[in-house]
Amino acid sequence: MNKNYIESTENGFRDQLKNFYSKLDIHGALLGFSVAEIAEAKADSLFWDYCLNADNLIEKTARDYKKNKNLLRYGKGTEIFNGLPAMPALGTAPTAVAGNIQLRFSKKAAKAKSSPNYTKAIGTDLGIESTLTTFDPTVGKPVLSFYMNGGHPELEYTKKGYNGICIYKDSGEGYKLLATAFQSHYRDKTELPINGTALWKYKAIYLWHDEETGEWSDELSVVVKG
């Protein structure tokens, strides 16, 4: 069965699950779903949403810990260390479910599509019609973010379907090519100023088959200290 209706991203899959179970309340009986099957779809959606939110919170805390770890080891001694970040509050977990939520979702979608009462309009409302689109490398725009790693900016971005990005830097004399990054992060190891601070600016553009393509990112400004 063609499964190109299943969202590939974690957040997209979360939204798809939430929409699917809510619309089953409308179409479920017509398509032959039992009350238990609809309840199972809801439980899968709620638990996936909780786990995804928890993962994002824990990941952010891990990044904050890393920043503090680098500050403790590499800081210049003038920074005020206020302790490690607090562990995030994850809230009350909903009822746990078995593994392979995606397989259960796929089977329910197949059941819906096999119903004699199924129409494309119902499938669109349930969010299980094809979402397959052609990748167009000319429309992408990188979004740059950063954190300080040992006093140096660590740039981050999302690769999506591209090979990487070309990073340009302005240290005060205009933009020049700094590096080509094929990973989702790049550490600028340029020598820091001997004294005082300096303003470093960055912009980037996606790389596709050895050519720059798409739109330029917004400018990212970072103050570094010597």
BELPE-V586233 format. One record per backbone hydrogen bond with DSSP energy under -0.5 kcal/mol. NH is the residue of the N-H (numbers start at 1). CO is the residue of the C=O. E is the energy in kcal/mol with one decimal. If there is no record, write none. Layout:
nh/co/e
NH/CO/E
NH/CO/E
This chain:
nh/co/e
6/3/-1.9
13/9/-2.4
14/10/-2.0
15/11/-2.3
16/12/-2.1
17/13/-2.6
18/14/-2.3
19/15/-2.3
20/16/-2.5
21/17/-2.4
22/18/-1.7
23/19/-2.3
24/20/-1.5
25/21/-0.8
26/23/-0.9
27/23/-2.7
28/24/-2.6
31/27/-1.8
32/28/-0.5
32/29/-1.1
33/28/-2.8
38/34/-1.9
39/35/-2.3
40/36/-2.2
41/37/-2.0
42/38/-2.0
43/39/-2.5
44/40/-2.4
45/41/-2.0
46/42/-2.6
47/43/-2.3
48/44/-2.2
49/45/-2.2
50/46/-2.1
51/47/-2.6
52/48/-2.4
53/49/-2.2
54/50/-2.6
55/51/-2.4
56/52/-2.2
57/53/-2.2
58/54/-2.7
59/55/-2.5
60/56/-2.1
61/57/-2.2
62/58/-2.4
63/59/-2.0
64/60/-2.3
65/61/-2.5
66/62/-2.1
67/63/-2.2
68/64/-2.1
69/65/-2.7
70/66/-2.5
71/67/-2.2
72/68/-2.5
73/69/-1.9
74/70/-3.3
75/71/-2.0
81/79/-0.6
82/80/-0.7
90/88/-0.7
104/100/-1.6
105/101/-2.6
106/102/-2.6
107/103/-2.3
108/104/-2.1
109/105/-2.5
110/106/-2.3
111/107/-2.2
112/108/-2.4
113/109/-2.4
114/110/-1.5
115/111/-0.6
115/112/-1.1
118/115/-1.6
123/119/-2.4
124/120/-2.5
125/121/-2.0
126/122/-2.4
127/123/-1.0
128/123/-2.6
129/123/-0.6
131/4/-1.5
137/135/-0.6
139/136/-1.4
140/137/-0.5
142/215/-0.7
144/142/-0.5
145/156/-1.9
147/154/-1.2
149/152/-3.5
150/148/-0.5
152/149/-1.4
154/147/-2.9
155/153/-0.7
155/186/-3.2
156/145/-2.8
157/184/-2.1
159/157/-0.5
162/159/-2.2
163/207/-1.9
164/207/-1.1
165/181/-2.2
166/205/-2.8
167/165/-0.5
167/179/-3.1
168/203/-3.2
169/176/-2.9
170/201/-2.6
171/169/-0.5
171/174/-0.5
176/169/-2.0
178/167/-3.1
179/167/-1.6
181/165/-2.5
181/179/-0.5
182/180/-0.5
186/155/-2.5
188/153/-2.6
188/186/-0.6
189/187/-0.9
198/224/-2.2
200/198/-0.6
200/222/-3.1
201/170/-2.1
202/220/-2.7
203/168/-2.0
205/166/-1.6
206/213/-0.7
207/164/-2.9
208/211/-3.0
211/208/-1.0
213/206/-2.5
215/140/-3.3
217/204/-2.8
220/202/-2.8
222/200/-3.0
224/198/-2.7
224/222/-0.6
226/196/-3.1
